[in-house]
């Protein structure tokens, strides 16, 4: 799970493994696998950094990771 912020300032968490893609239009839109779209305050680069951090954490705690 990664923490993100709605445009109105409310924080929320999303399962990073459900993210299909992230785009800036210029607002940052996170599209999930079910095609649900989330408009967030973070930049696309920040979202990617959080997803990478999440993936590293998961790999570090899994056996053989």
PyMOL Python script that loads the backbone (N, CA, C, O; Angstrom):
from pymol import cmd

cmd.read_pdbstr("""\
ATOM      1  N   UNK A   1       0.845  -1.177   0.000  1.00  0.00           N
ATOM      2  CA  UNK A   1       0.000   0.000   0.000  1.00  0.00           C
ATOM      3  C   UNK A   1       0.890   1.239   0.000  1.00  0.00           C
ATOM      4  O   UNK A   1       1.943   1.270   0.637  1.00  0.00           O
ATOM      5  N   UNK A   2       0.443   2.255  -0.726  1.00  0.00           N
ATOM      6  CA  UNK A   2       1.154   3.534  -0.730  1.00  0.00           C
ATOM      7  C   UNK A   2       0.185   4.639  -0.334  1.00  0.00           C
ATOM      8  O   UNK A   2      -1.011   4.577  -0.620  1.00  0.00           O
ATOM      9  N   UNK A   3       0.732   5.652   0.330  1.00  0.00           N
ATOM     10  CA  UNK A   3      -0.084   6.787   0.769  1.00  0.00           C
ATOM     11  C   UNK A   3      -0.050   7.868  -0.306  1.00  0.00           C
ATOM     12  O   UNK A   3       1.018   8.248  -0.786  1.00  0.00           O
ATOM     13  N   UNK A   4      -1.237   8.360  -0.677  1.00  0.00           N
ATOM     14  CA  UNK A   4      -1.377   9.442  -1.645  1.00  0.00           C
ATOM     15  C   UNK A   4      -2.337  10.477  -1.078  1.00  0.00           C
ATOM     16  O   UNK A   4      -2.908  10.285  -0.004  1.00  0.00           O
ATOM     17  N   UNK A   5      -2.511  11.575  -1.806  1.00  0.00           N
ATOM     18  CA  UNK A   5      -3.365  12.664  -1.339  1.00  0.00           C
ATOM     19  C   UNK A   5      -4.347  13.058  -2.430  1.00  0.00           C
ATOM     20  O   UNK A   5      -3.958  13.347  -3.562  1.00  0.00           O
ATOM     21  N   UNK A   6      -5.646  13.065  -2.066  1.00  0.00           N
ATOM     22  CA  UNK A   6      -6.655  13.584  -2.995  1.00  0.00           C
ATOM     23  C   UNK A   6      -6.384  15.060  -3.249  1.00  0.00           C
ATOM     24  O   UNK A   6      -5.699  15.705  -2.456  1.00  0.00           O
ATOM     25  N   UNK A   7      -6.903  15.595  -4.325  1.00  0.00           N
ATOM     26  CA  UNK A   7      -6.709  17.017  -4.655  1.00  0.00           C
ATOM     27  C   UNK A   7      -7.235  17.939  -3.554  1.00  0.00           C
ATOM     28  O   UNK A   7      -6.743  19.056  -3.396  1.00  0.00           O
ATOM     29  N   UNK A   8      -8.236  17.477  -2.790  1.00  0.00           N
ATOM     30  CA  UNK A   8      -8.793  18.313  -1.719  1.00  0.00           C
ATOM     31  C   UNK A   8      -8.003  18.195  -0.412  1.00  0.00           C
ATOM     32  O   UNK A   8      -8.390  18.781   0.600  1.00  0.00           O
ATOM     33  N   UNK A   9      -6.893  17.438  -0.429  1.00  0.00           N
ATOM     34  CA  UNK A   9      -6.030  17.344   0.743  1.00  0.00           C
ATOM     35  C   UNK A   9      -6.232  16.120   1.613  1.00  0.00           C
ATOM     36  O   UNK A   9      -5.460  15.894   2.545  1.00  0.00           O
ATOM     37  N   UNK A  10      -7.253  15.326   1.329  1.00  0.00           N
ATOM     38  CA  UNK A  10      -7.492  14.125   2.119  1.00  0.00           C
ATOM     39  C   UNK A  10      -6.491  13.034   1.743  1.00  0.00           C
ATOM     40  O   UNK A  10      -6.318  12.710   0.568  1.00  0.00           O
ATOM     41  N   UNK A  11      -5.840  12.475   2.755  1.00  0.00           N
ATOM     42  CA  UNK A  11      -4.888  11.386   2.522  1.00  0.00           C
ATOM     43  C   UNK A  11      -5.641  10.067   2.381  1.00  0.00           C
ATOM     44  O   UNK A  11      -6.696   9.870   2.984  1.00  0.00           O
ATOM     45  N   UNK A  12      -5.083   9.173   1.580  1.00  0.00           N
ATOM     46  CA  UNK A  12      -5.647   7.832   1.440  1.00  0.00           C
ATOM     47  C   UNK A  12      -4.527   6.883   1.045  1.00  0.00           C
ATOM     48  O   UNK A  12      -3.440   7.314   0.661  1.00  0.00           O
ATOM     49  N   UNK A  13      -4.798   5.598   1.141  1.00  0.00           N
ATOM     50  CA  UNK A  13      -3.816   4.599   0.715  1.00  0.00           C
ATOM     51  C   UNK A  13      -4.420   3.760  -0.400  1.00  0.00           C
ATOM     52  O   UNK A  13      -5.628   3.527  -0.444  1.00  0.00           O
ATOM     53  N   UNK A  14      -3.558   3.318  -1.292  1.00  0.00           N
ATOM     54  CA  UNK A  14      -4.000   2.504  -2.418  1.00  0.00           C
ATOM     55  C   UNK A  14      -3.025   1.333  -2.566  1.00  0.00           C
ATOM     56  O   UNK A  14      -1.830   1.469  -2.303  1.00  0.00           O
ATOM     57  N   UNK A  15      -3.542   0.209  -2.983  1.00  0.00           N
ATOM     58  CA  UNK A  15      -2.710  -0.959  -3.236  1.00  0.00           C
ATOM     59  C   UNK A  15      -1.867  -0.672  -4.476  1.00  0.00           C
ATOM     60  O   UNK A  15      -2.399  -0.557  -5.580  1.00  0.00           O
ATOM     61  N   UNK A  16      -0.562  -0.557  -4.294  1.00  0.00           N
ATOM     62  CA  UNK A  16       0.340  -0.217  -5.394  1.00  0.00           C
ATOM     63  C   UNK A  16       0.294  -1.245  -6.518  1.00  0.00           C
ATOM     64  O   UNK A  16       0.572  -0.921  -7.673  1.00  0.00           O
ATOM     65  N   UNK A  17      -0.054  -2.474  -6.185  1.00  0.00           N
ATOM     66  CA  UNK A  17      -0.091  -3.527  -7.200  1.00  0.00           C
ATOM     67  C   UNK A  17      -1.302  -3.411  -8.124  1.00  0.00           C
ATOM     68  O   UNK A  17      -1.378  -4.100  -9.141  1.00  0.00           O
ATOM     69  N   UNK A  18      -2.238  -2.547  -7.773  1.00  0.00           N
ATOM     70  CA  UNK A  18      -3.426  -2.358  -8.610  1.00  0.00           C
ATOM     71  C   UNK A  18      -3.277  -1.202  -9.596  1.00  0.00           C
ATOM     72  O   UNK A  18      -4.175  -0.950 -10.400  1.00  0.00           O
ATOM     73  N   UNK A  19      -2.147  -0.500  -9.537  1.00  0.00           N
ATOM     74  CA  UNK A  19      -1.948   0.641 -10.429  1.00  0.00           C
ATOM     75  C   UNK A  19      -1.600   0.154 -11.830  1.00  0.00           C
ATOM     76  O   UNK A  19      -0.659  -0.615 -12.028  1.00  0.00           O
ATOM     77  N   UNK A  20      -2.376   0.617 -12.783  1.00  0.00           N
ATOM     78  CA  UNK A  20      -2.166   0.278 -14.197  1.00  0.00           C
ATOM     79  C   UNK A  20      -1.202   1.268 -14.838  1.00  0.00           C
ATOM     80  O   UNK A  20      -0.233   0.865 -15.483  1.00  0.00           O
ATOM     81  N   UNK A  21      -1.463   2.570 -14.664  1.00  0.00           N
ATOM     82  CA  UNK A  21      -0.541   3.591 -15.139  1.00  0.00           C
ATOM     83  C   UNK A  21      -0.816   4.919 -14.449  1.00  0.00           C
ATOM     84  O   UNK A  21      -1.860   5.117 -13.827  1.00  0.00           O
ATOM     85  N   UNK A  22       0.163   5.832 -14.578  1.00  0.00           N
ATOM     86  CA  UNK A  22       0.085   7.170 -13.987  1.00  0.00           C
ATOM     87  C   UNK A  22       0.393   8.160 -15.094  1.00  0.00           C
ATOM     88  O   UNK A  22       1.332   7.968 -15.866  1.00  0.00           O
ATOM     89  N   UNK A  23      -0.405   9.229 -15.169  1.00  0.00           N
ATOM     90  CA  UNK A  23      -0.171  10.246 -16.197  1.00  0.00           C
ATOM     91  C   UNK A  23      -0.396  11.635 -15.616  1.00  0.00           C
ATOM     92  O   UNK A  23      -1.126  11.808 -14.640  1.00  0.00           O
ATOM     93  N   UNK A  24       0.240  12.609 -16.231  1.00  0.00           N
ATOM     94  CA  UNK A  24       0.034  14.011 -15.851  1.00  0.00           C
ATOM     95  C   UNK A  24      -0.658  14.707 -17.017  1.00  0.00           C
ATOM     96  O   UNK A  24      -0.174  14.677 -18.149  1.00  0.00           O
ATOM     97  N   UNK A  25      -1.812  15.341 -16.724  1.00  0.00           N
ATOM     98  CA  UNK A  25      -2.656  15.861 -17.811  1.00  0.00           C
ATOM     99  C   UNK A  25      -3.055  17.339 -17.711  1.00  0.00           C
ATOM    100  O   UNK A  25      -4.006  17.636 -18.433  1.00  0.00           O
ATOM    101  N   UNK A  26      -2.567  18.271 -17.017  1.00  0.00           N
ATOM    102  CA  UNK A  26      -1.376  18.311 -16.184  1.00  0.00           C
ATOM    103  C   UNK A  26      -1.585  17.773 -14.781  1.00  0.00           C
ATOM    104  O   UNK A  26      -0.602  17.502 -14.091  1.00  0.00           O
ATOM    105  N   UNK A  27      -2.844  17.603 -14.318  1.00  0.00           N
ATOM    106  CA  UNK A  27      -3.046  16.975 -13.005  1.00  0.00           C
ATOM    107  C   UNK A  27      -2.578  15.530 -13.082  1.00  0.00           C
ATOM    108  O   UNK A  27      -2.575  14.925 -14.154  1.00  0.00           O
ATOM    109  N   UNK A  28      -2.183  14.980 -11.939  1.00  0.00           N
ATOM    110  CA  UNK A  28      -1.737  13.589 -11.906  1.00  0.00           C
ATOM    111  C   UNK A  28      -2.948  12.681 -11.752  1.00  0.00           C
ATOM    112  O   UNK A  28      -3.731  12.822 -10.813  1.00  0.00           O
ATOM    113  N   UNK A  29      -3.090  11.759 -12.676  1.00  0.00           N
ATOM    114  CA  UNK A  29      -4.182  10.796 -12.668  1.00  0.00           C
ATOM    115  C   UNK A  29      -3.586   9.398 -12.550  1.00  0.00           C
ATOM    116  O   UNK A  29      -2.762   8.985 -13.367  1.00  0.00           O
ATOM    117  N   UNK A  30      -4.021   8.677 -11.515  1.00  0.00           N
ATOM    118  CA  UNK A  30      -3.600   7.297 -11.313  1.00  0.00           C
ATOM    119  C   UNK A  30      -4.757   6.425 -11.785  1.00  0.00           C
ATOM    120  O   UNK A  30      -5.872   6.533 -11.275  1.00  0.00           O
ATOM    121  N   UNK A  31      -4.489   5.566 -12.754  1.00  0.00           N
ATOM    122  CA  UNK A  31      -5.516   4.656 -13.262  1.00  0.00           C
ATOM    123  C   UNK A  31      -5.239   3.270 -12.712  1.00  0.00           C
ATOM    124  O   UNK A  31      -4.133   2.742 -12.830  1.00  0.00           O
ATOM    125  N   UNK A  32      -6.271   2.691 -12.106  1.00  0.00           N
ATOM    126  CA  UNK A  32      -6.143   1.351 -11.544  1.00  0.00           C
ATOM    127  C   UNK A  32      -6.499   0.294 -12.579  1.00  0.00           C
ATOM    128  O   UNK A  32      -7.023   0.612 -13.647  1.00  0.00           O
ATOM    129  N   UNK A  33      -6.215  -0.952 -12.263  1.00  0.00           N
ATOM    130  CA  UNK A  33      -6.474  -2.051 -13.201  1.00  0.00           C
ATOM    131  C   UNK A  33      -7.941  -2.140 -13.624  1.00  0.00           C
ATOM    132  O   UNK A  33      -8.247  -2.560 -14.739  1.00  0.00           O
ATOM    133  N   UNK A  34      -8.848  -1.741 -12.724  1.00  0.00           N
ATOM    134  CA  UNK A  34     -10.277  -1.793 -13.073  1.00  0.00           C
ATOM    135  C   UNK A  34     -10.719  -0.515 -13.799  1.00  0.00           C
ATOM    136  O   UNK A  34     -11.914  -0.268 -13.965  1.00  0.00           O
ATOM    137  N   UNK A  35      -9.744   0.290 -14.227  1.00  0.00           N
ATOM    138  CA  UNK A  35      -9.944   1.557 -14.937  1.00  0.00           C
ATOM    139  C   UNK A  35     -10.525   2.677 -14.087  1.00  0.00           C
ATOM    140  O   UNK A  35     -10.912   3.718 -14.618  1.00  0.00           O
ATOM    141  N   UNK A  36     -10.592   2.476 -12.764  1.00  0.00           N
ATOM    142  CA  UNK A  36     -10.960   3.567 -11.864  1.00  0.00           C
ATOM    143  C   UNK A  36      -9.835   4.592 -11.902  1.00  0.00           C
ATOM    144  O   UNK A  36      -8.660   4.224 -11.902  1.00  0.00           O
ATOM    145  N   UNK A  37     -10.185   5.869 -11.933  1.00  0.00           N
ATOM    146  CA  UNK A  37      -9.192   6.936 -12.003  1.00  0.00           C
ATOM    147  C   UNK A  37      -9.183   7.716 -10.695  1.00  0.00           C
ATOM    148  O   UNK A  37     -10.230   8.058 -10.146  1.00  0.00           O
ATOM    149  N   UNK A  38      -7.970   7.991 -10.208  1.00  0.00           N
ATOM    150  CA  UNK A  38      -7.790   8.748  -8.980  1.00  0.00           C
ATOM    151  C   UNK A  38      -6.985   9.999  -9.296  1.00  0.00           C
ATOM    152  O   UNK A  38      -5.883   9.910  -9.836  1.00  0.00           O
ATOM    153  N   UNK A  39      -7.523  11.148  -8.968  1.00  0.00           N
ATOM    154  CA  UNK A  39      -6.840  12.423  -9.174  1.00  0.00           C
ATOM    155  C   UNK A  39      -6.086  12.740  -7.882  1.00  0.00           C
ATOM    156  O   UNK A  39      -6.697  12.848  -6.818  1.00  0.00           O
ATOM    157  N   UNK A  40      -4.762  12.890  -7.971  1.00  0.00           N
ATOM    158  CA  UNK A  40      -3.951  13.071  -6.772  1.00  0.00           C
ATOM    159  C   UNK A  40      -3.083  14.321  -6.851  1.00  0.00           C
ATOM    160  O   UNK A  40      -2.823  14.842  -7.936  1.00  0.00           O
ATOM    161  N   UNK A  41      -2.633  14.801  -5.678  1.00  0.00           N
ATOM    162  CA  UNK A  41      -1.779  15.974  -5.603  1.00  0.00           C
ATOM    163  C   UNK A  41      -0.345  15.671  -6.010  1.00  0.00           C
ATOM    164  O   UNK A  41       0.334  16.534  -6.567  1.00  0.00           O
ATOM    165  N   UNK A  42       0.124  14.457  -5.741  1.00  0.00           N
ATOM    166  CA  UNK A  42       1.507  14.094  -6.018  1.00  0.00           C
ATOM    167  C   UNK A  42       1.789  14.116  -7.513  1.00  0.00           C
ATOM    168  O   UNK A  42       0.889  13.922  -8.331  1.00  0.00           O
ATOM    169  N   UNK A  43       3.047  14.354  -7.859  1.00  0.00           N
ATOM    170  CA  UNK A  43       3.451  14.274  -9.265  1.00  0.00           C
ATOM    171  C   UNK A  43       3.553  12.811  -9.673  1.00  0.00           C
ATOM    172  O   UNK A  43       3.589  11.923  -8.821  1.00  0.00           O
ATOM    173  N   UNK A  44       3.600  12.567 -10.966  1.00  0.00           N
ATOM    174  CA  UNK A  44       3.771  11.192 -11.455  1.00  0.00           C
ATOM    175  C   UNK A  44       5.078  10.617 -10.919  1.00  0.00           C
ATOM    176  O   UNK A  44       5.129   9.450 -10.531  1.00  0.00           O
ATOM    177  N   UNK A  45       6.134  11.427 -10.895  1.00  0.00           N
ATOM    178  CA  UNK A  45       7.422  10.947 -10.382  1.00  0.00           C
ATOM    179  C   UNK A  45       7.326  10.539  -8.912  1.00  0.00           C
ATOM    180  O   UNK A  45       7.927   9.544  -8.507  1.00  0.00           O
ATOM    181  N   UNK A  46       6.582  11.291  -8.119  1.00  0.00           N
ATOM    182  CA  UNK A  46       6.422  10.949  -6.705  1.00  0.00           C
ATOM    183  C   UNK A  46       5.652   9.639  -6.546  1.00  0.00           C
ATOM    184  O   UNK A  46       5.998   8.816  -5.698  1.00  0.00           O
ATOM    185  N   UNK A  47       4.620   9.444  -7.349  1.00  0.00           N
ATOM    186  CA  UNK A  47       3.858   8.197  -7.286  1.00  0.00           C
ATOM    187  C   UNK A  47       4.769   7.023  -7.649  1.00  0.00           C
ATOM    188  O   UNK A  47       4.767   5.996  -6.970  1.00  0.00           O
ATOM    189  N   UNK A  48       5.541   7.180  -8.716  1.00  0.00           N
ATOM    190  CA  UNK A  48       6.456   6.114  -9.135  1.00  0.00           C
ATOM    191  C   UNK A  48       7.461   5.819  -8.027  1.00  0.00           C
ATOM    192  O   UNK A  48       7.732   4.652  -7.744  1.00  0.00           O
ATOM    193  N   UNK A  49       8.019   6.847  -7.395  1.00  0.00           N
ATOM    194  CA  UNK A  49       8.972   6.635  -6.299  1.00  0.00           C
ATOM    195  C   UNK A  49       8.342   5.819  -5.176  1.00  0.00           C
ATOM    196  O   UNK A  49       8.993   4.936  -4.616  1.00  0.00           O
ATOM    197  N   UNK A  50       7.097   6.098  -4.842  1.00  0.00           N
ATOM    198  CA  UNK A  50       6.420   5.368  -3.762  1.00  0.00           C
ATOM    199  C   UNK A  50       6.147   3.917  -4.156  1.00  0.00           C
ATOM    200  O   UNK A  50       6.248   3.013  -3.327  1.00  0.00           O
ATOM    201  N   UNK A  51       5.804   3.703  -5.413  1.00  0.00           N
ATOM    202  CA  UNK A  51       5.572   2.335  -5.878  1.00  0.00           C
ATOM    203  C   UNK A  51       6.882   1.550  -5.849  1.00  0.00           C
ATOM    204  O   UNK A  51       6.901   0.395  -5.424  1.00  0.00           O
ATOM    205  N   UNK A  52       7.971   2.164  -6.294  1.00  0.00           N
ATOM    206  CA  UNK A  52       9.279   1.497  -6.276  1.00  0.00           C
ATOM    207  C   UNK A  52       9.692   1.187  -4.834  1.00  0.00           C
ATOM    208  O   UNK A  52      10.187   0.097  -4.547  1.00  0.00           O
ATOM    209  N   UNK A  53       9.489   2.144  -3.938  1.00  0.00           N
ATOM    210  CA  UNK A  53       9.809   1.934  -2.518  1.00  0.00           C
ATOM    211  C   UNK A  53       9.000   0.770  -1.953  1.00  0.00           C
ATOM    212  O   UNK A  53       9.532  -0.069  -1.226  1.00  0.00           O
ATOM    213  N   UNK A  54       7.722   0.724  -2.290  1.00  0.00           N
ATOM    214  CA  UNK A  54       6.845  -0.370  -1.856  1.00  0.00           C
ATOM    215  C   UNK A  54       7.377  -1.705  -2.383  1.00  0.00           C
ATOM    216  O   UNK A  54       7.465  -2.673  -1.628  1.00  0.00           O
ATOM    217  N   UNK A  55       7.729  -1.767  -3.661  1.00  0.00           N
ATOM    218  CA  UNK A  55       8.219  -3.013  -4.260  1.00  0.00           C
ATOM    219  C   UNK A  55       9.509  -3.473  -3.587  1.00  0.00           C
ATOM    220  O   UNK A  55       9.688  -4.665  -3.339  1.00  0.00           O
ATOM    221  N   UNK A  56      10.407  -2.539  -3.290  1.00  0.00           N
ATOM    222  CA  UNK A  56      11.652  -2.886  -2.591  1.00  0.00           C
ATOM    223  C   UNK A  56      11.368  -3.448  -1.210  1.00  0.00           C
ATOM    224  O   UNK A  56      11.994  -4.422  -0.790  1.00  0.00           O
ATOM    225  N   UNK A  57      10.434  -2.843  -0.508  1.00  0.00           N
ATOM    226  CA  UNK A  57      10.065  -3.309   0.822  1.00  0.00           C
ATOM    227  C   UNK A  57       9.507  -4.727   0.761  1.00  0.00           C
ATOM    228  O   UNK A  57       9.886  -5.582   1.561  1.00  0.00           O
ATOM    229  N   UNK A  58       8.619  -4.972  -0.174  1.00  0.00           N
ATOM    230  CA  UNK A  58       8.020  -6.308  -0.307  1.00  0.00           C
ATOM    231  C   UNK A  58       9.104  -7.333  -0.604  1.00  0.00           C
ATOM    232  O   UNK A  58       9.134  -8.398   0.013  1.00  0.00           O
ATOM    233  N   UNK A  59       9.999  -7.022  -1.549  1.00  0.00           N
ATOM    234  CA  UNK A  59      11.077  -7.956  -1.904  1.00  0.00           C
ATOM    235  C   UNK A  59      12.001  -8.226  -0.724  1.00  0.00           C
ATOM    236  O   UNK A  59      12.530  -9.330  -0.592  1.00  0.00           O
ATOM    237  N   UNK A  60      12.200  -7.231   0.130  1.00  0.00           N
ATOM    238  CA  UNK A  60      13.127  -7.399   1.257  1.00  0.00           C
ATOM    239  C   UNK A  60      12.555  -8.290   2.353  1.00  0.00           C
ATOM    240  O   UNK A  60      13.315  -8.892   3.112  1.00  0.00           O
ATOM    241  N   UNK A  61      11.215  -8.388   2.451  1.00  0.00           N
ATOM    242  CA  UNK A  61      10.621  -9.198   3.520  1.00  0.00           C
ATOM    243  C   UNK A  61      10.173 -10.577   3.052  1.00  0.00           C
ATOM    244  O   UNK A  61       9.889 -11.446   3.876  1.00  0.00           O
ATOM    245  N   UNK A  62      10.108 -10.788   1.745  1.00  0.00           N
ATOM    246  CA  UNK A  62       9.708 -12.096   1.236  1.00  0.00           C
ATOM    247  C   UNK A  62      10.896 -13.053   1.252  1.00  0.00           C
ATOM    248  O   UNK A  62      12.033 -12.634   1.035  1.00  0.00           O
ATOM    249  N   UNK A  63      10.637 -14.347   1.508  1.00  0.00           N
ATOM    250  CA  UNK A  63      11.733 -15.321   1.452  1.00  0.00           C
ATOM    251  C   UNK A  63      12.386 -15.318   0.068  1.00  0.00           C
ATOM    252  O   UNK A  63      11.692 -15.305  -0.949  1.00  0.00           O
ATOM    253  N   UNK A  64      13.708 -15.331   0.034  1.00  0.00           N
ATOM    254  CA  UNK A  64      14.428 -15.328  -1.220  1.00  0.00           C
ATOM    255  C   UNK A  64      14.543 -13.947  -1.842  1.00  0.00           C
ATOM    256  O   UNK A  64      15.138 -13.800  -2.910  1.00  0.00           O
ATOM    257  N   UNK A  65      13.980 -12.923  -1.186  1.00  0.00           N
ATOM    258  CA  UNK A  65      13.999 -11.574  -1.737  1.00  0.00           C
ATOM    259  C   UNK A  65      15.218 -10.863  -1.373  1.00  0.00           C
ATOM    260  O   UNK A  65      15.397  -9.707  -1.757  1.00  0.00           O
TER     261      UNK A  65
END
""", "prot")
cmd.dss("prot")
cmd.show_as("cartoon", "prot")
cmd.util.cbc("prot")
cmd.orient("prot")
